[in-house]
Amino acid sequence: EWSSSFWAWTTQTRPSWRESKIEAAVIFCVFGMTGSTSVAVVRPCLKNFLGLDGSMIDGPNSYRVLSILAVSPIYAGFLLTFGTVAGRHTYFAAMALKIFGRFMPKSVSRHLKPPVCKKK
C-alpha cells in the first residue's frame, strides 16, 4: 500500500543537515515555506474574523499579541505538514513538539517525546 511505503520513506533515518547539502536545502525550504504560509494564513484571519488590521510595527497592541499567539501553533502545524510531505517527518515532528512545548506547562511538556527513527 502506498501510505505505508510513504510513511516508511518519511520516517527513515537521514543524515544531519550539517553533513548533507541536500538535507540542508530541503530543511531550509520547508522552514521558508512554513513561515510564509503561516503569516499568509494568520493575517487575513485576524482582519476578516476579528477586524484587526495592521502590522507588527504599525498595528495596535492587540494585533501584535494575537498575531504572535496565533502564528506559533499554526506555524508548528504547517511545519509538521510540510516536513512530512518533504519526507522529513521525524525531524520536523521534533521541531513542532519543541514549539508546542513552549506553550504548555513544564509538567506537561516534559512528557512530550519526539518520534524515534526506526533503524533498518
N, C-alpha and C positions, 0 to 999 in steps of 0.2 A: 504494500500500500504506500502511496506517495507521502502521506502525512508522517508515517514512521520513518521513512528514509529522509524526509526534510528535517525532522526533529533530530535524527542521528547526525545529520550534517551540521546543523546549527549548534549542537552541544558538543561537538568533537573538540579535542584538545588542539589548541592553536599556539603558534609561537608568540612570544611577547611582542608588543608593538615596538619595543626598543630594538629588537633583533631583526624585525622584518619590515621593510619599507611598505610592502603591500598591506600588512596588518595595520600599520600606522595610517596609511591613506584611507583604508576602509573605516577605521575608528574615527578619524578626523572628519570624514564626510558625514558619518552618522551624527556626530555631535553638531556639525554645522546645520544639517537638515533639521535636526530636532529643535535647536534654538530658534531658527527662523519660523518653523511651523508653529511652535508653541506661542510665540508672540503674535503671529498672524491669526491664531485662533482666539487668544485672550482679548486682544484689543477690541475687535468687533463685539465680542460678548459683553465687555464692560460698557461699551457705548450703547448697544441695542437693548440689553436687558436691564441695566442699572442706570442708564442715562449719564454715565461718567465719560467725559471726553477730555483728553489731554495727553501728556507725556510725563516721563519721569522728571523732566526739567521744569516744564510749564504747567503741569497738571495740578489739581488740588491734592491735598494730602490723602484724602480718601482714595483717590485714583492710584496713588503710589503704593499705599498699603495693600489694597485689594489686588493690584497688579502682581505684586510680589507673592502674595498668598495664593493667587490663582495660578500663576505661571509655574511655580515649583512642582506641584503634584502633576500638572498637565505635562510639564517637561519630562518628568520621570516616566509617565505612561508612554509618551511618544518615544522616549529613549529606548525603552524596552521593546516597543513595537518595531521601530526602525532597526534596532540592533538585531532582533530576531530575524527579520526579513533579510538583513545583510549577512546572516549566518553566524552571528556572534552573540547568541543568546546568553551564554554563561557569563561573559564579560559584562554585558550591559545589564543583566539581572542584578549583578553585584553592585553596579553603579546606582541603579534605581533603588535598591534597598538602602544604600547609604543616604540617598536623598530623602526617602520616606522616613528613615530612622531619625532624621533631624527634626521631624515634626511630631515625634512621639516621645512619651516619657522614657527615660533611661531603663526603667523596669520592663518596658515592652520592647524597646529597640534592641536590647542586648540579646533577646531571644531570636531575632531575625538572623538567619544564616543564608549566605549566598549559595546557589546551587553548586554542586561539585561535578566536575567533568568526569565522565566515565573513561577509564583507562582501557585501551584496547590490548 
